Amino acid sequence: LNQTNLSPETINVYISGNVEKPGRVQLSQGTTLTQAIASAGGNKTMTGKIEFLRFKSNGTVDKRKFTLNSFAEKNSKKNPMLIEGDIIKVNQNILGNTTEIIKNISFPIITSYSLYSVFE
């Protein structure tokens, strides 16, 4: 089937969250979840759980949440073979979330203070 038009050579999956290059990624047929994350530049530090979504043809959704294991067996529950349209979200751990919140709160304050100091 891989050599016919019924099974294309490449697939498109969507990777978001705590990776170097989030967005749509074009991959070879037979690529696994860990390989897809690596192709998106790999996960950043403070990575938490992985959310995996697959919309099935019968209208149901296969949704999984698990810890990333780069040594997970190929085509296992935590390292599935990907198909067209799969979505992978790499979440931050609690420390990463806390750091992001502090950064979002402090940035406007520091910027405002810097501007005030320039005009003073």
N, C-alpha and C positions, 0 to 999 in steps of 0.2 A: 504493500500500500504506500510506503514511503516514496516509491518511484512513480506513482501515478498522480494525477491532478486531484484525486480524492484526499490525499494527505500532502499538504504543502510542505516545502522544505523548511520554511521559517514560520514562526508564530510571533504574535505581539502580546506582551504581557505588560502590566502596569505596576510599577514599584514606587511606593511613596514612603515618607517618613525619614527615619534616621539612617539614610544612605548618602553616599557622596554625590551621586547623579540620579535624583529621582525623575520619574516620568515614564513614558512609553519606551519599552526596550524590545528590539527585534532579536529573536533568538532562534537557534536551530531547533528543529523538531527533536524531541527527546531530551531537552534540557530539564534539569531538576531545579527545585526552589533554591537550594544553596548555590548552584551555579548561576542562577539568575541574579541573586543578590551580589555575587562576586562581579558579574558583568556590569552592575550598576555602580561599580567603584568600591563595593564592600560596605559593610555596616560601620558606622562611626562608633566612637567610644560611648559608653553608657547606654548600650542597646538593651532593651527589655524584651518583651514578648513579641512574637510574630503573629500577625493576623493574616490568614489566607482565605480568600473568597473565590468560589467557582460557581458560576451560574450554569446549571444543568439544563439540558434540552427539554426536560419535563416540567420546567418552571420552578424547581426547588433550588435552594442555595446550599452549597457545601461550605460551611464556615468553620474554621479551626483556629484556635489560639494556642500557641506553644512557644517554648524557649528554643532559640536557634541552636542547632547542633550541626556544625559543619561536617561531622563524622557520621551523621545519620545515614542509614542504608538507603541506597537509591530506590526510589519508588515506594518508600515507606510512608507512614502517616505524617511524619515530621519532615519529609523530604520528597514530596510528590513530583511525578513527571508533570510538567506544565502543558496546558493546552491553550489555544487561542482565547484571549480575553481574561485570563486569570488575573487576579489582583492580589498584590502582596503589600502589606503595610508593616514596616519595621518600626515598632514603638520604642520610645526611650524608657529607661528604668526610672525609678522614683527620684534618684539623684539628678538625672538628666532633666526631668520635668521641673524639679525645684530650681535648678540652675537657669532654665529657660524663663521661668516666671520672674526670678530676681532680675535677670537681664532685661526683660520687657518692662519692669517697673522702674528700674534704675536708669535706663537709657534716657528717657525724657527728662528726668530730674537733672542728670549730669549735663545734658545738652543745654537745658535752660540756664543752669548755673554758669556754664562756659560762656554763653552769649551774654549773660548779665555782666560777667567779669570783663568782657571785651569792651562793653560800652561804659563801664564805670571808670 
